[in-house]
Amino acid sequence: MRPIRLTRGRAFTLLLLAAAVLAVLPPTWTRWLRSPFQILALPQWAVLRPAQRALDGAVEARQAEHLARLERENEQLRMALGQERLWREDLERRYDAVCGLRGQMWSDNVHLVVAPVLGFDVSPWRETALIGRGADSNLAVGQWVAAGEGFEGWESGAEFLLQRCIVGRIVEVETHVSRVELTTDPKFREKVVPVKVLADGTMQPEQRPYVVTGAGRRSMVIRQADADLSKLGFTYLALPARPGLPATLSLGRIKSSQQSAQSALHYDIEAEPLVNVARLRYVAVIAAKAE
């Protein structure tokens, strides 16, 4: 009788049959088979266990570092919030100091309200600005808006206002915000007087008024003027004093003049604002006192 030869194929088949049988047997019958194989895994466990401990330690260290970084960031945020509150309180004190100059103006019915500029009109056909003061600050339609450099260090409201120029007037008022029609807006139209600067530095306004309108693109124009104001030495345009405007204040600078296309005897005078309106962060509204 020839002995049965155990080939690789037959050995593989026997292992598959044994595995299938063991898979259907109860666990209590096959638990004893684990011990020999677990002994074979001891060298692997001895190598992997230190690596696992090192990995766990590294993870814990990274978590501790991450928590420490979060604590530092939270502390920085708390400090930033505290400093922001102090900064806002300081700004409010400055606003109150400026607005407290009321009564030092020419008229007791006029005072200044400092307002932050929130944004500008996105329409290419309008040039307006949105400011962060409204009816709750006693603002109203028609009040003039002035701008300039610096909002502190002035001894009187008169001195403060005389260092400013007119940039527009309020046309819409809500509770907390208002819209300012800039002097360059195409809907702006107002009577102004040309101003000449004399040799001693004093400013001499012309007695005859002209009508200036906004021309868009940060410019203004006087159309059909009967004189070449630029050649006559006039360099500025100003709004004469009136109710709600306690003094004559500059409105713009004469930029150029050219002969009118409609008449050889008239001139179109182009002017520009005295400040870069696009860079304004705060303005001062010349407001009337609440009764």
C-alpha positions in Angstrom: 0.0 0.0 0.0 1.5 3.3 -1.1 1.8 5.9 1.6 -0.3 9.1 1.2 1.9 11.9 0.0 1.2 15.3 1.7 1.6 17.9 -0.9 1.2 21.6 -0.5 -2.2 21.6 -2.1 -3.4 18.8 0.2 -2.0 20.5 3.3 -3.7 23.8 2.3 -7.0 21.9 1.8 -6.7 20.2 5.2 -6.1 23.6 6.9 -9.1 25.1 5.2 -11.3 22.1 6.4 -9.9 22.4 9.9 -10.6 26.1 10.0 -14.1 25.5 8.8 -14.7 22.9 11.5 -13.3 25.1 14.2 -15.4 28.0 13.1 -18.6 26.0 13.8 -17.5 24.4 17.1 -18.4 26.1 20.4 -15.8 28.5 21.8 -15.3 26.4 24.9 -14.0 23.5 22.8 -11.4 25.6 20.9 -10.2 28.1 23.7 -7.3 25.8 24.5 -5.8 26.2 21.0 -5.1 29.9 21.7 -2.3 29.4 24.2 0.3 28.1 21.8 -0.3 30.9 19.3 -0.2 33.5 22.1 3.2 32.3 23.1 4.4 32.9 19.5 3.1 36.5 19.8 5.2 37.3 22.9 8.3 38.5 21.0 6.1 40.8 18.9 4.4 42.1 22.0 7.7 42.8 23.7 8.8 44.9 20.7 5.5 46.7 20.1 4.6 47.5 23.8 7.3 50.1 24.3 6.5 51.7 21.0 2.8 51.9 22.0 3.8 53.5 25.3 6.0 56.0 23.5 3.2 56.8 21.1 0.7 57.2 24.0 3.2 59.5 25.7 3.7 61.6 22.6 -0.1 61.9 22.1 -0.5 63.1 25.7 2.3 65.5 25.3 0.8 67.0 22.1 -2.6 67.2 23.8 -1.0 69.0 26.8 0.8 71.4 24.4 -2.4 72.0 22.5 -4.3 72.8 25.7 -1.6 75.1 26.8 -1.7 76.9 23.5 -5.5 77.3 23.7 -5.1 78.7 27.2 -2.6 81.3 25.9 -4.9 82.2 23.0 -7.8 82.5 25.4 -5.8 84.8 27.6 -4.8 86.9 24.7 -8.4 87.2 23.5 -9.5 88.2 27.0 -6.8 90.8 27.1 -7.7 92.1 23.6 -11.4 92.3 24.6 -10.5 94.2 27.7 -8.3 96.6 25.8 -11.0 97.1 23.2 -13.5 98.1 25.9 -11.0 100.6 27.3 -10.4 101.9 23.8 -14.1 102.3 23.2 -14.5 104.0 26.5 -11.7 106.4 25.6 -13.4 107.1 22.2 -16.7 107.8 24.0 -14.9 110.2 26.3 -13.4 112.0 23.3 -16.9 112.2 21.7 -18.4 113.5 24.9 -15.5 116.1 25.1 -16.2 117.3 21.6 -20.0 117.3 21.9 -19.6 119.0 25.3 -18.3 122.1 23.4 -21.9 123.1 22.8 -22.7 126.5 24.1 -19.2 127.7 23.1 -20.4 128.2 19.5 -21.8 131.4 18.1 -25.3 130.3 18.8 -26.7 128.3 21.8 -28.9 126.4 19.3 -26.0 124.7 17.5 -23.5 122.0 18.7 -21.4 119.3 17.2 -22.0 115.6 17.0 -19.0 113.5 16.1 -20.1 110.4 14.0 -18.1 107.5 12.6 -18.3 106.9 8.9 -19.7 103.5 8.3 -19.4 103.3 4.5 -20.1 105.0 1.2 -22.7 104.6 -1.6 -21.9 101.7 -4.0 -24.0 103.2 -6.8 -21.9 104.8 -9.5 -24.6 107.5 -10.0 -24.6 108.6 -6.3 -21.9 109.8 -3.9 -23.3 109.5 -0.3 -21.9 108.3 3.0 -23.5 106.4 5.9 -22.6 107.7 9.4 -23.2 106.0 12.8 -25.4 108.6 14.4 -29.1 109.2 13.9 -32.3 110.6 15.4 -31.2 109.3 18.9 -28.3 111.9 18.6 -30.7 114.7 17.6 -29.7 114.6 13.9 -32.1 115.8 11.3 -32.4 116.2 7.5 -30.7 119.3 6.2 -27.9 119.5 8.9 -24.5 120.3 7.5 -21.6 117.8 7.9 -18.0 119.0 8.3 -14.7 117.1 8.2 -11.0 117.7 8.9 -8.0 116.4 10.7 -8.1 115.7 14.5 -11.0 115.6 16.9 -9.4 116.7 20.1 -7.3 119.4 21.7 -9.5 122.3 20.8 -10.3 125.0 23.4 -13.7 126.0 21.9 -16.3 124.8 19.5 -15.7 127.8 17.3 -12.0 126.9 16.9 -12.9 123.3 16.2 -15.4 124.2 13.5 -13.2 126.8 11.8 -10.6 124.1 11.2 -13.1 122.1 9.2 -14.6 122.1 5.7 -18.1 121.2 4.6 -18.3 117.7 3.0 -22.1 117.3 2.7 -25.5 117.5 4.4 -27.8 114.9 5.9 -30.6 113.7 3.6 -31.9 110.6 5.4 -32.2 110.0 9.2 -33.0 106.8 11.0 -32.8 105.9 14.7 -29.1 105.1 14.8 -27.7 105.9 11.4 -28.0 108.8 8.8 -27.1 109.2 5.2 -25.0 112.2 4.1 -25.3 113.6 0.6 -21.7 114.6 -0.3 -21.0 117.8 -2.1 -19.9 115.8 -5.1 -23.2 113.9 -5.4 -25.0 114.8 -8.7 -28.1 115.7 -6.6 -26.2 118.3 -4.6 -26.9 121.9 -5.5 -26.2 125.0 -3.4 -25.2 128.6 -3.6 -21.6 129.3 -2.8 -19.2 132.3 -2.9 -15.7 132.2 -4.4 -12.9 133.0 -1.9 -9.6 134.7 -2.6 -6.6 134.4 -0.3 -4.8 137.7 0.1 -1.1 138.3 0.6 -1.4 138.5 4.4 -3.2 135.2 4.5 -6.7 136.4 5.1 -9.5 135.1 3.0 -11.8 137.5 1.1 -15.1 136.1 -0.2 -16.8 137.4 -3.3 -20.1 139.1 -2.6 -21.9 137.6 -5.6 -23.0 133.9 -5.2 -22.7 131.2 -7.7 -24.5 127.8 -7.9 -22.3 124.8 -7.5 -23.5 121.3 -8.3 -22.0 117.9 -7.7 -20.5 116.4 -10.8 -19.7 112.9 -9.5 -16.2 111.3 -9.5 -15.3 113.4 -6.4 -15.7 116.8 -8.2 -18.0 119.8 -8.3 -18.8 122.3 -11.0 -20.1 125.8 -11.5 -21.6 126.0 -15.0 -22.1 129.2 -17.1 -20.1 131.5 -14.7 -19.8 135.0 -16.1 -16.2 135.3 -15.0 -13.0 133.1 -15.1 -12.7 132.8 -11.3 -9.4 131.0 -11.6 -7.7 133.8 -13.5 -9.2 136.4 -11.1 -7.3 134.7 -8.2 -10.1 132.9 -6.5 -9.0 129.6 -5.1 -11.8 128.3 -2.8 -15.5 128.0 -2.7 -17.3 128.6 0.6 -20.9 128.3 2.0 -22.0 131.6 3.6 -23.2 131.5 7.2 -27.0 130.8 7.6 -29.3 129.3 10.1 -27.8 126.0 11.1 -24.4 127.1 9.8 -22.8 129.6 12.3 -19.9 130.7 10.1 -18.8 130.8 6.4 -17.0 127.5 5.9 -15.0 126.3 2.9 -16.6 123.8 0.6 -14.0 123.0 -2.0 -10.9 124.1 -3.9 -11.1 125.5 -7.5 -9.3 123.1 -9.7 -9.6 124.5 -13.2 -11.8 126.7 -15.5 -12.5 126.5 -19.2 -14.7 128.3 -21.6 -18.2 127.0 -21.8 -19.2 125.1 -24.9 -22.6 126.9 -24.9 -21.3 130.4 -24.7 -17.9 132.1 -25.4 -18.7 134.6 -22.6 -19.1 132.1 -19.9 -16.9 129.6 -18.1 -17.3 126.2 -16.4 -15.5 126.1 -13.1 -14.4 122.7 -11.8 -13.7 122.3 -8.0 -12.8 119.4 -5.7 -13.3 118.7 -2.0 -10.6 119.9 0.5 -10.3 116.5 2.0 -10.1 113.0 0.6 -13.6 111.9 1.4 -12.9 108.2 0.7 -10.4 108.2 3.7 -12.7 109.8 6.2 -13.3 107.9 9.4 -15.2 110.5 11.4 -17.2 113.6 10.6 -18.8 116.3 12.7 -22.5 117.1 12.2 -23.6 120.7 13.0 -26.8 119.9 14.8 -29.5 121.9 16.6 -30.2 121.4 20.3 -33.2 119.5 21.3 -35.9 121.7 22.9 
